[in-house]
Amino acid sequence: AVHSASAARRLCELITDRAACRIAAISANAAQACGEGWEEVAVAVAPEESELLALAASLCHNMPRT
């Protein structure tokens, strides 16, 4: 889960295989700062911790099974 644009930029520095990661962002600004190449980038319906956590949980539960 990405809480801010600065957190998104730091995540970009740490992750090398973006295509294998799904991102839950607290805002459109945070999502945009993630850049491109991720498997999925989704934005919480409201910039609140509870909405971000619900979004992150839904991304986990909707992952394709291998």
All heavy atoms as a GROMACS GRO file, in nm:
protein
  473
    1ALA      N    1   0.085  -0.118   0.000
    1ALA     CA    2   0.000   0.000   0.000
    1ALA      C    3   0.089   0.123   0.000
    1ALA      O    4   0.187   0.130   0.073
    1ALA     CB    5  -0.091  -0.001   0.121
    2VAL      N    6   0.052   0.219  -0.083
    2VAL     CA    7   0.130   0.342  -0.098
    2VAL      C    8   0.050   0.458  -0.038
    2VAL      O    9  -0.062   0.485  -0.079
    2VAL     CB   10   0.162   0.368  -0.246
    2VAL    CG1   11   0.231   0.500  -0.265
    2VAL    CG2   12   0.247   0.255  -0.302
    3HIS      N   13   0.110   0.525   0.061
    3HIS     CA   14   0.042   0.632   0.134
    3HIS      C   15   0.070   0.772   0.082
    3HIS      O   16   0.002   0.866   0.121
    3HIS     CB   17   0.083   0.627   0.282
    3HIS     CG   18   0.025   0.511   0.355
    3HIS    ND1   19   0.083   0.387   0.353
    3HIS    CD2   20  -0.088   0.500   0.430
    3HIS    CE1   21   0.010   0.304   0.426
    3HIS    NE2   22  -0.094   0.370   0.473
    4SER      N   23   0.170   0.788  -0.005
    4SER     CA   24   0.205   0.921  -0.053
    4SER      C   25   0.290   0.911  -0.179
    4SER      O   26   0.341   0.804  -0.213
    4SER     CB   27   0.285   0.996   0.054
    4SER     OG   28   0.411   0.934   0.072
    5ALA      N   29   0.306   1.025  -0.246
    5ALA     CA   30   0.391   1.029  -0.365
    5ALA      C   31   0.536   0.997  -0.329
    5ALA      O   32   0.605   0.927  -0.404
    5ALA     CB   33   0.380   1.165  -0.432
    6SER      N   34   0.582   1.046  -0.216
    6SER     CA   35   0.721   1.017  -0.177
    6SER      C   36   0.739   0.869  -0.146
    6SER      O   37   0.842   0.810  -0.179
    6SER     CB   38   0.766   1.104  -0.059
    6SER     OG   39   0.686   1.080   0.054
    7ALA      N   40   0.638   0.806  -0.086
    7ALA     CA   41   0.645   0.662  -0.061
    7ALA      C   42   0.645   0.586  -0.194
    7ALA      O   43   0.716   0.486  -0.208
    7ALA     CB   44   0.528   0.617   0.025
    8ALA      N   45   0.570   0.635  -0.290
    8ALA     CA   46   0.567   0.571  -0.422
    8ALA      C   47   0.704   0.578  -0.488
    8ALA      O   48   0.751   0.479  -0.546
    8ALA     CB   49   0.462   0.638  -0.511
    9ARG      N   50   0.766   0.693  -0.481
    9ARG     CA   51   0.900   0.707  -0.542
    9ARG      C   52   1.000   0.614  -0.473
    9ARG      O   53   1.085   0.553  -0.540
    9ARG     CB   54   0.945   0.853  -0.536
    9ARG     CG   55   0.868   0.942  -0.634
    9ARG     CD   56   0.925   1.083  -0.639
    9ARG     NE   57   0.902   1.157  -0.517
    9ARG     CZ   58   0.791   1.228  -0.492
    9ARG    NH1   59   0.694   1.232  -0.581
    9ARG    NH2   60   0.780   1.296  -0.379
   10ARG      N   61   0.992   0.600  -0.344
   10ARG     CA   62   1.082   0.509  -0.271
   10ARG      C   63   1.056   0.365  -0.311
   10ARG      O   64   1.149   0.287  -0.332
   10ARG     CB   65   1.065   0.528  -0.120
   10ARG     CG   66   1.154   0.439  -0.039
   10ARG     CD   67   1.300   0.471  -0.059
   10ARG     NE   68   1.381   0.384   0.023
   10ARG     CZ   69   1.495   0.328  -0.016
   10ARG    NH1   70   1.543   0.354  -0.136
   10ARG    NH2   71   1.560   0.247   0.062
   11LEU      N   72   0.930   0.328  -0.324
   11LEU     CA   73   0.895   0.194  -0.368
   11LEU      C   74   0.955   0.165  -0.505
   11LEU      O   75   1.010   0.056  -0.529
   11LEU     CB   76   0.743   0.177  -0.372
   11LEU     CG   77   0.691   0.040  -0.412
   11LEU    CD1   78   0.730  -0.065  -0.307
   11LEU    CD2   79   0.541   0.044  -0.431
   12CYS      N   80   0.949   0.262  -0.594
   12CYS     CA   81   1.007   0.246  -0.728
   12CYS      C   82   1.158   0.219  -0.722
   12CYS      O   83   1.211   0.147  -0.806
   12CYS     CB   84   0.980   0.370  -0.812
   12CYS     SG   85   0.807   0.389  -0.859
   13GLU      N   86   1.224   0.277  -0.625
   13GLU     CA   87   1.368   0.254  -0.608
   13GLU      C   88   1.396   0.112  -0.562
   13GLU      O   89   1.502   0.057  -0.592
   13GLU     CB   90   1.425   0.352  -0.507
   13GLU     CG   91   1.424   0.497  -0.550
   13GLU     CD   92   1.463   0.591  -0.438
   13GLU    OE1   93   1.488   0.546  -0.324
   13GLU    OE2   94   1.469   0.712  -0.463
   14LEU      N   95   1.304   0.053  -0.487
   14LEU     CA   96   1.327  -0.077  -0.424
   14LEU      C   97   1.282  -0.197  -0.508
   14LEU      O   98   1.340  -0.304  -0.497
   14LEU     CB   99   1.254  -0.082  -0.289
   14LEU     CG  100   1.301   0.018  -0.184
   14LEU    CD1  101   1.209   0.014  -0.063
   14LEU    CD2  102   1.445  -0.010  -0.145
   15ILE      N  103   1.181  -0.179  -0.590
   15ILE     CA  104   1.123  -0.291  -0.666
   15ILE      C  105   1.181  -0.295  -0.806
   15ILE      O  106   1.176  -0.196  -0.879
   15ILE     CB  107   0.969  -0.277  -0.674
   15ILE    CG1  108   0.908  -0.271  -0.534
   15ILE    CG2  109   0.909  -0.391  -0.755
   15ILE    CD1  110   0.927  -0.394  -0.450
   16THR      N  111   1.233  -0.410  -0.843
   16THR     CA  112   1.289  -0.423  -0.977
   16THR      C  113   1.192  -0.490  -1.075
   16THR      O  114   1.196  -0.461  -1.193
   16THR     CB  115   1.420  -0.505  -0.973
   16THR    OG1  116   1.394  -0.631  -0.913
   16THR    CG2  117   1.527  -0.432  -0.895
   17ASP      N  118   1.106  -0.576  -1.027
   17ASP     CA  119   1.012  -0.646  -1.115
   17ASP      C  120   0.871  -0.590  -1.095
   17ASP      O  121   0.788  -0.649  -1.026
   17ASP     CB  122   1.015  -0.797  -1.086
   17ASP     CG  123   0.929  -0.876  -1.182
   17ASP    OD1  124   0.881  -0.819  -1.284
   17ASP    OD2  125   0.907  -0.996  -1.157
   18ARG      N  126   0.845  -0.476  -1.154
   18ARG     CA  127   0.716  -0.410  -1.137
   18ARG      C  128   0.600  -0.493  -1.191
   18ARG      O  129   0.490  -0.487  -1.137
   18ARG     CB  130   0.716  -0.274  -1.208
   18ARG     CG  131   0.806  -0.174  -1.144
   18ARG     CD  132   0.794  -0.042  -1.215
   18ARG     NE  133   0.880   0.058  -1.154
   18ARG     CZ  134   0.871   0.186  -1.178
   18ARG    NH1  135   0.781   0.232  -1.262
   18ARG    NH2  136   0.952   0.271  -1.120
   19ALA      N  137   0.623  -0.567  -1.296
   19ALA     CA  138   0.514  -0.643  -1.359
   19ALA      C  139   0.456  -0.749  -1.266
   19ALA      O  140   0.345  -0.796  -1.289
   19ALA     CB  141   0.564  -0.707  -1.488
   20ALA      N  142   0.527  -0.784  -1.161
   20ALA     CA  143   0.480  -0.886  -1.068
   20ALA      C  144   0.414  -0.827  -0.945
   20ALA      O  145   0.378  -0.900  -0.854
   20ALA     CB  146   0.597  -0.975  -1.026
   21CYS      N  147   0.395  -0.694  -0.941
   21CYS     CA  148   0.342  -0.627  -0.822
   21CYS      C  149   0.214  -0.551  -0.852
   21CYS      O  150   0.202  -0.486  -0.954
   21CYS     CB  151   0.445  -0.529  -0.767
   21CYS     SG  152   0.596  -0.605  -0.709
   22ARG      N  153   0.123  -0.559  -0.756
   22ARG     CA  154  -0.002  -0.481  -0.762
   22ARG      C  155   0.007  -0.374  -0.654
   22ARG      O  156   0.049  -0.401  -0.542
   22ARG     CB  157  -0.121  -0.572  -0.736
   22ARG     CG  158  -0.126  -0.686  -0.835
   22ARG     CD  159  -0.228  -0.788  -0.793
   22ARG     NE  160  -0.341  -0.775  -0.883
   22ARG     CZ  161  -0.456  -0.837  -0.865
   22ARG    NH1  162  -0.476  -0.912  -0.760
   22ARG    NH2  163  -0.552  -0.823  -0.952
   23ILE      N  164  -0.036  -0.253  -0.688
   23ILE     CA  165  -0.024  -0.138  -0.598
   23ILE      C  166  -0.162  -0.089  -0.556
   23ILE      O  167  -0.249  -0.067  -0.641
   23ILE     CB  168   0.051  -0.022  -0.667
   23ILE    CG1  169   0.189  -0.066  -0.715
   23ILE    CG2  170   0.058   0.100  -0.577
   23ILE    CD1  171   0.285  -0.101  -0.607
   24ALA      N  172  -0.179  -0.068  -0.427
   24ALA     CA  173  -0.296   0.000  -0.373
   24ALA      C  174  -0.247   0.138  -0.328
   24ALA      O  175  -0.158   0.147  -0.243
   24ALA     CB  176  -0.354  -0.077  -0.255
   25ALA      N  177  -0.302   0.243  -0.387
   25ALA     CA  178  -0.260   0.380  -0.355
   25ALA      C  179  -0.371   0.455  -0.283
   25ALA      O  180  -0.488   0.438  -0.314
   25ALA     CB  181  -0.222   0.453  -0.483
   26ILE      N  182  -0.332   0.540  -0.191
   26ILE     CA  183  -0.429   0.615  -0.112
   26ILE      C  184  -0.491   0.730  -0.191
   26ILE      O  185  -0.600   0.776  -0.159
   26ILE     CB  186  -0.365   0.667   0.019
   26ILE    CG1  187  -0.474   0.703   0.120
   26ILE    CG2  188  -0.269   0.782  -0.008
   26ILE    CD1  189  -0.426   0.711   0.262
   27SER      N  190  -0.424   0.774  -0.298
   27SER     CA  191  -0.475   0.885  -0.378
   27SER      C  192  -0.427   0.873  -0.522
   27SER      O  193  -0.333   0.798  -0.551
   27SER     CB  194  -0.427   1.018  -0.321
   27SER     OG  195  -0.286   1.029  -0.337
   28ALA      N  196  -0.490   0.949  -0.610
   28ALA     CA  197  -0.448   0.950  -0.750
   28ALA      C  198  -0.306   1.004  -0.763
   28ALA      O  199  -0.227   0.957  -0.846
   28ALA     CB  200  -0.545   1.034  -0.833
   29ASN      N  201  -0.270   1.101  -0.680
   29ASN     CA  202  -0.135   1.157  -0.681
   29ASN      C  203  -0.031   1.050  -0.645
   29ASN      O  204   0.073   1.039  -0.710
   29ASN     CB  205  -0.127   1.275  -0.584
   29ASN     CG  206   0.003   1.351  -0.595
   29ASN    OD1  207   0.054   1.370  -0.704
   29ASN    ND2  208   0.055   1.394  -0.482
   30ALA      N  209  -0.061   0.971  -0.543
   30ALA     CA  210   0.030   0.863  -0.503
   30ALA      C  211   0.039   0.758  -0.613
   30ALA      O  212   0.147   0.707  -0.643
   30ALA     CB  213  -0.016   0.800  -0.372
   31ALA      N  214  -0.074   0.727  -0.676
   31ALA     CA  215  -0.075   0.629  -0.785
   31ALA      C  216   0.007   0.677  -0.903
   31ALA      O  217   0.085   0.601  -0.960
   31ALA     CB  218  -0.219   0.600  -0.828
   32GLN      N  219  -0.009   0.803  -0.938
   32GLN     CA  220   0.066   0.858  -1.052
   32GLN      C  221   0.216   0.855  -1.025
   32GLN      O  222   0.295   0.829  -1.115
   32GLN     CB  223   0.020   1.001  -1.080
   32GLN     CG  224   0.084   1.061  -1.202
   32GLN     CD  225   0.032   1.200  -1.231
   32GLN    OE1  226  -0.033   1.263  -1.148
   32GLN    NE2  227   0.061   1.248  -1.350
   33ALA      N  228   0.256   0.880  -0.902
   33ALA     CA  229   0.398   0.880  -0.866
   33ALA      C  230   0.460   0.740  -0.877
   33ALA      O  231   0.581   0.728  -0.887
   33ALA     CB  232   0.416   0.935  -0.725
   34CYS      N  233   0.376   0.637  -0.878
   34CYS     CA  234   0.427   0.500  -0.893
   34CYS      C  235   0.483   0.475  -1.033
   34CYS      O  236   0.565   0.387  -1.052
   34CYS     CB  237   0.316   0.398  -0.865
   34CYS     SG  238   0.268   0.388  -0.693
   35GLY      N  239   0.436   0.551  -1.129
   35GLY     CA  240   0.483   0.532  -1.266
   35GLY      C  241   0.416   0.414  -1.333
   35GLY      O  242   0.312   0.365  -1.287
   36GLU      N  243   0.476   0.366  -1.438
   36GLU     CA  244   0.419   0.260  -1.520
   36GLU      C  245   0.491   0.128  -1.501
   36GLU      O  246   0.598   0.122  -1.441
   36GLU     CB  247   0.426   0.301  -1.667
   36GLU     CG  248   0.346   0.426  -1.697
   36GLU     CD  249   0.356   0.465  -1.843
   36GLU    OE1  250   0.423   0.396  -1.922
   36GLU    OE2  251   0.296   0.568  -1.878
   37GLY      N  252   0.429   0.023  -1.554
   37GLY     CA  253   0.492  -0.107  -1.557
   37GLY      C  254   0.444  -0.204  -1.451
   37GLY      O  255   0.485  -0.320  -1.450
   38TRP      N  256   0.358  -0.160  -1.359
   38TRP     CA  257   0.307  -0.247  -1.254
   38TRP      C  258   0.198  -0.337  -1.310
   38TRP      O  259   0.131  -0.303  -1.406
   38TRP     CB  260   0.251  -0.163  -1.140
   38TRP     CG  261   0.350  -0.066  -1.083
   38TRP    CD1  262   0.363   0.066  -1.116
   38TRP    CD2  263   0.452  -0.093  -0.988
   38TRP    NE1  264   0.467   0.123  -1.045
   38TRP    CE2  265   0.523   0.027  -0.965
   38TRP    CE3  266   0.491  -0.207  -0.918
   38TRP    CZ2  267   0.630   0.036  -0.876
   38TRP    CZ3  268   0.598  -0.197  -0.830
   38TRP    CH2  269   0.666  -0.077  -0.809
   39GLU      N  270   0.179  -0.451  -1.246
   39GLU     CA  271   0.070  -0.540  -1.288
   39GLU      C  272  -0.063  -0.466  -1.278
   39GLU      O  273  -0.148  -0.474  -1.366
   39GLU     CB  274   0.065  -0.666  -1.202
   39GLU     CG  275  -0.046  -0.760  -1.241
   39GLU     CD  276  -0.051  -0.885  -1.157
   39GLU    OE1  277   0.048  -0.919  -1.090
   39GLU    OE2  278  -0.156  -0.951  -1.161
   40GLU      N  279  -0.082  -0.391  -1.170
   40GLU     CA  280  -0.204  -0.314  -1.149
   40GLU      C  281  -0.176  -0.203  -1.050
   40GLU      O  282  -0.100  -0.221  -0.955
   40GLU     CB  283  -0.315  -0.404  -1.094
   40GLU     CG  284  -0.447  -0.336  -1.072
   40GLU     CD  285  -0.556  -0.430  -1.025
   40GLU    OE1  286  -0.532  -0.552  -1.014
   40GLU    OE2  287  -0.666  -0.381  -0.999
   41VAL      N  288  -0.237  -0.087  -1.073
   41VAL     CA  289  -0.233   0.023  -0.978
   41VAL      C  290  -0.378   0.065  -0.956
   41VAL      O  291  -0.447   0.103  -1.050
   41VAL     CB  292  -0.150   0.143  -1.029
   41VAL    CG1  293  -0.155   0.257  -0.928
   41VAL    CG2  294  -0.006   0.102  -1.055
   42ALA      N  295  -0.424   0.057  -0.832
   42ALA     CA  296  -0.561   0.093  -0.798
   42ALA      C  297  -0.559   0.203  -0.693
   42ALA      O  298  -0.467   0.210  -0.611
   42ALA     CB  299  -0.635  -0.029  -0.746
   43VAL      N  300  -0.662   0.288  -0.697
   43VAL     CA  301  -0.670   0.403  -0.606
   43VAL      C  302  -0.788   0.383  -0.511
   43VAL      O  303  -0.898   0.346  -0.555
   43VAL     CB  304  -0.687   0.534  -0.686
   43VAL    CG1  305  -0.698   0.653  -0.592
   43VAL    CG2  306  -0.571   0.553  -0.782
   44ALA      N  307  -0.766   0.409  -0.384
   44ALA     CA  308  -0.872   0.399  -0.283
   44ALA      C  309  -0.985   0.498  -0.316
   44ALA      O  310  -0.960   0.605  -0.372
   44ALA     CB  311  -0.815   0.429  -0.145
   45VAL      N  312  -1.108   0.462  -0.282
   45VAL     CA  313  -1.223   0.548  -0.313
   45VAL      C  314  -1.222   0.677  -0.233
   45VAL      O  315  -1.283   0.776  -0.272
   45VAL     CB  316  -1.357   0.474  -0.294
   45VAL    CG1  317  -1.369   0.358  -0.390
   45VAL    CG2  318  -1.375   0.427  -0.151
   46ALA      N  319  -1.154   0.678  -0.121
   46ALA     CA  320  -1.136   0.799  -0.039
   46ALA      C  321  -0.997   0.792   0.024
   46ALA      O  322  -0.947   0.683   0.051
   46ALA     CB  323  -1.243   0.805   0.070
   47PRO      N  324  -0.934   0.907   0.046
   47PRO     CA  325  -0.798   0.907   0.102
   47PRO      C  326  -0.797   0.881   0.253
   47PRO      O  327  -0.757   0.965   0.332
   47PRO     CB  328  -0.747   1.047   0.067
   47PRO     CG  329  -0.870   1.130   0.064
   47PRO     CD  330  -0.979   1.041   0.012
   48GLU      N  331  -0.841   0.763   0.289
   48GLU     CA  332  -0.847   0.723   0.429
   48GLU      C  333  -0.781   0.588   0.445
   48GLU      O  334  -0.789   0.502   0.356
   48GLU     CB  335  -0.994   0.714   0.475
   48GLU     CG  336  -1.068   0.845   0.464
   48GLU     CD  337  -1.215   0.830   0.491
   48GLU    OE1  338  -1.261   0.721   0.529
   48GLU    OE2  339  -1.287   0.930   0.471
   49GLU      N  340  -0.719   0.567   0.559
   49GLU     CA  341  -0.648   0.442   0.587
   49GLU      C  342  -0.739   0.320   0.571
   49GLU      O  343  -0.699   0.220   0.511
   49GLU     CB  344  -0.590   0.446   0.729
   49GLU     CG  345  -0.507   0.326   0.766
   49GLU     CD  346  -0.371   0.324   0.699
   49GLU    OE1  347  -0.326   0.427   0.649
   49GLU    OE2  348  -0.310   0.216   0.700
   50SER      N  349  -0.861   0.329   0.621
   50SER     CA  350  -0.953   0.215   0.612
   50SER      C  351  -0.985   0.180   0.467
   50SER      O  352  -0.994   0.063   0.431
   50SER     CB  353  -1.081   0.242   0.690
   50SER     OG  354  -1.148   0.356   0.638
   51GLU      N  355  -0.999   0.281   0.382
   51GLU     CA  356  -1.027   0.256   0.240
   51GLU      C  357  -0.906   0.196   0.170
   51GLU      O  358  -0.919   0.108   0.085
   51GLU     CB  359  -1.070   0.386   0.170
   51GLU     CG  360  -1.200   0.443   0.221
   51GLU     CD  361  -1.320   0.355   0.193
   51GLU    OE1  362  -1.316   0.271   0.102
   51GLU    OE2  363  -1.421   0.370   0.264
   52LEU      N  364  -0.788   0.244   0.206
   52LEU     CA  365  -0.665   0.190   0.148
   52LEU      C  366  -0.646   0.044   0.185
   52LEU      O  367  -0.615  -0.040   0.100
   52LEU     CB  368  -0.544   0.272   0.193
   52LEU     CG  369  -0.408   0.226   0.142
   52LEU    CD1  370  -0.402   0.227  -0.010
   52LEU    CD2  371  -0.298   0.313   0.201
   53LEU      N  372  -0.670   0.012   0.312
   53LEU     CA  373  -0.656  -0.127   0.355
   53LEU      C  374  -0.760  -0.218   0.291
   53LEU      O  375  -0.730  -0.331   0.254
   53LEU     CB  376  -0.664  -0.134   0.508
   53LEU     CG  377  -0.548  -0.068   0.582
   53LEU    CD1  378  -0.572  -0.072   0.732
   53LEU    CD2  379  -0.416  -0.134   0.546
   54ALA      N  380  -0.882  -0.168   0.273
   54ALA     CA  381  -0.985  -0.246   0.206
   54ALA      C  382  -0.946  -0.272   0.060
   54ALA      O  383  -0.965  -0.382   0.008
   54ALA     CB  384  -1.119  -0.174   0.213
   55LEU      N  385  -0.890  -0.172  -0.004
   55LEU     CA  386  -0.845  -0.187  -0.143
   55LEU      C  387  -0.731  -0.289  -0.151
   55LEU      O  388  -0.732  -0.378  -0.237
   55LEU     CB  389  -0.799  -0.053  -0.198
   55LEU     CG  390  -0.738  -0.054  -0.337
   55LEU    CD1  391  -0.837  -0.107  -0.440
   55LEU    CD2  392  -0.689   0.085  -0.374
   56ALA      N  393  -0.634  -0.279  -0.061
   56ALA     CA  394  -0.522  -0.373  -0.061
   56ALA      C  395  -0.572  -0.516  -0.040
   56ALA      O  396  -0.527  -0.609  -0.108
   56ALA     CB  397  -0.422  -0.335   0.048
   57ALA      N  398  -0.667  -0.533   0.051
   57ALA     CA  399  -0.724  -0.666   0.074
   57ALA      C  400  -0.794  -0.718  -0.050
   57ALA      O  401  -0.780  -0.836  -0.085
   57ALA     CB  402  -0.820  -0.662   0.193
   58SER      N  403  -0.868  -0.632  -0.119
   58SER     CA  404  -0.938  -0.677  -0.239
   58SER      C  405  -0.840  -0.716  -0.349
   58SER      O  406  -0.864  -0.811  -0.422
   58SER     CB  407  -1.036  -0.571  -0.289
   58SER     OG  408  -0.969  -0.463  -0.349
   59LEU      N  409  -0.729  -0.644  -0.360
   59LEU     CA  410  -0.628  -0.680  -0.460
   59LEU      C  411  -0.568  -0.818  -0.429
   59LEU      O  412  -0.543  -0.897  -0.520
   59LEU     CB  413  -0.517  -0.576  -0.466
   59LEU     CG  414  -0.553  -0.441  -0.526
   59LEU    CD1  415  -0.434  -0.346  -0.515
   59LEU    CD2  416  -0.599  -0.453  -0.669
   60CYS      N  417  -0.549  -0.846  -0.301
   60CYS     CA  418  -0.495  -0.977  -0.262
   60CYS      C  419  -0.595  -1.088  -0.289
   60CYS      O  420  -0.558  -1.195  -0.337
   60CYS     CB  421  -0.458  -0.975  -0.114
   60CYS     SG  422  -0.316  -0.872  -0.075
   61HIS      N  423  -0.720  -1.065  -0.258
   61HIS     CA  424  -0.823  -1.168  -0.273
   61HIS      C  425  -0.858  -1.193  -0.419
   61HIS      O  426  -0.911  -1.300  -0.452
   61HIS     CB  427  -0.949  -1.132  -0.196
   61HIS     CG  428  -0.929  -1.140  -0.048
   61HIS    ND1  429  -0.912  -1.259   0.019
   61HIS    CD2  430  -0.922  -1.044   0.046
   61HIS    CE1  431  -0.895  -1.236   0.147
   61HIS    NE2  432  -0.900  -1.105   0.167
   62ASN      N  433  -0.830  -1.097  -0.506
   62ASN     CA  434  -0.864  -1.112  -0.648
   62ASN      C  435  -0.744  -1.148  -0.734
   62ASN      O  436  -0.748  -1.132  -0.855
   62ASN     CB  437  -0.930  -0.983  -0.699
   62ASN     CG  438  -1.062  -0.958  -0.634
   62ASN    OD1  439  -1.139  -1.050  -0.611
   62ASN    ND2  440  -1.088  -0.833  -0.600
   63MET      N  441  -0.640  -1.199  -0.671
   63MET     CA  442  -0.522  -1.240  -0.747
   63MET      C  443  -0.549  -1.371  -0.819
   63MET      O  444  -0.614  -1.459  -0.765
   63MET     CB  445  -0.401  -1.256  -0.655
   63MET     CG  446  -0.352  -1.126  -0.596
   63MET     SD  447  -0.206  -1.150  -0.493
   63MET     CE  448  -0.086  -1.191  -0.617
   64PRO      N  449  -0.500  -1.381  -0.943
   64PRO     CA  450  -0.517  -1.509  -1.014
   64PRO      C  451  -0.442  -1.621  -0.943
   64PRO      O  452  -0.333  -1.599  -0.890
   64PRO     CB  453  -0.456  -1.482  -1.151
   64PRO     CG  454  -0.404  -1.345  -1.150
   64PRO     CD  455  -0.430  -1.283  -1.017
   65ARG      N  456  -0.500  -1.736  -0.940
   65ARG     CA  457  -0.434  -1.851  -0.878
   65ARG      C  458  -0.343  -1.917  -0.979
   65ARG      O  459  -0.378  -1.934  -1.095
   65ARG     CB  460  -0.538  -1.950  -0.827
   65ARG     CG  461  -0.619  -1.891  -0.716
   65ARG     CD  462  -0.722  -1.989  -0.667
   65ARG     NE  463  -0.807  -1.921  -0.573
   65ARG     CZ  464  -0.820  -1.958  -0.448
   65ARG    NH1  465  -0.755  -2.062  -0.401
   65ARG    NH2  466  -0.900  -1.892  -0.367
   66THR      N  467  -0.225  -1.957  -0.930
   66THR     CA  468  -0.130  -2.024  -1.020
   66THR      C  469  -0.115  -2.169  -0.983
   66THR      O  470  -0.148  -2.213  -0.879
   66THR     CB  471   0.009  -1.956  -1.012
   66THR    OG1  472   0.053  -1.955  -0.878
   66THR    CG2  473   0.000  -1.817  -1.068
   0.00000   0.00000   0.00000
